[in-house]
Amino acid sequence: MKSFRFRLMIAALAIVMGSTIAKSQTNADTPPAAPPHHGREFGMGPMGGPMMGFFAKQLNLTDDQKAQMKAIMQKERPTVQPLRQEQHKFDLQLLQYVQNGFDQAKVQTIAGQKSQIDSQLIVQETRIANEMYQVLTPDQQAQVKQMVANHEARMQQRMNQAPPASPEQ
């Protein structure tokens, strides 16, 4: 389990870094894109937003590294974007069962279909993250590993401090 979480964190970190680089190098004349689903655009990962700049700055990426990561992101966008659109389609279907009455069998079917898309997306994002991770120097890779270890330690500490859930009465 720890290995999976580590790989997932590395994947998210690499995706975040790539998105930061891509966003930092976009042309100022380019019109803004439509808002992404749930505030997530390919490459933002679970941390998204202001954290992206933090990782790029923290790792002190060279201009060459930024260019390489931007190229990876641009190359992979056509692969990932349709999967995100499929996720969105399933989310909208599920929302109908929240707002218009719950049907467990239908929700279970949609959830199964969505899980297949989620699985494909995880594979693609992890592959992309690995590609971007390979762009980093050994020192930068060590920094990423340390950041992940620190994050994992904080998460574990929070989980250990969480009060037990009380049963509803």
SULBELFEN-V886741 format. One line per field, one symbol per residue. ss: DSSP state (a for helix, b for strand, c for the rest). phi: phi as a letter, one per 20 degrees, with the letter a starting at -180 (. if undefined). psi: psi as a letter, one per 20 degrees, with the letter a starting at -180 (. if undefined). A space follows every 10 residues. Layout:
BEGIN
ss=???
phi=???
psi=???
END
This chain:
BEGIN
ss=caaaaaaaaa aaaaaaaaaa aaaacccccc ccccccaaac cccccccccc aaaaaaaaac ccaaaaaaaa aaaaaaaaaa aaaaaaaaaa aaaaaaaaac cccaaaaaaa aaaaaaaaaa aaaaaaaaaa aaaccccaaa aaaaaaaaaa aaaaaaaaaa acccccccc
phi=.fffffffff ffffffffff ffffdfffef ffffffflmd dgofmfeklf fffgfffgel ffffffffff fffffegffe gfffffgfgf ffffgfefed oecgffffff fffffffgff ffffffffff fffffffgff ffffffffff ffffffffff effffeffd
psi=ghgghghggg ggghgggghg gghijqphip qqrqprpkjp qpihahhach hghgggghil qrhggggghg ggghhighgh ghghhggggh ghghhhighj ppoggggggg hgghhggggg gggghggghg ghhihqrhgh hhgggggggg gggggggghh ipqqppqq.
END
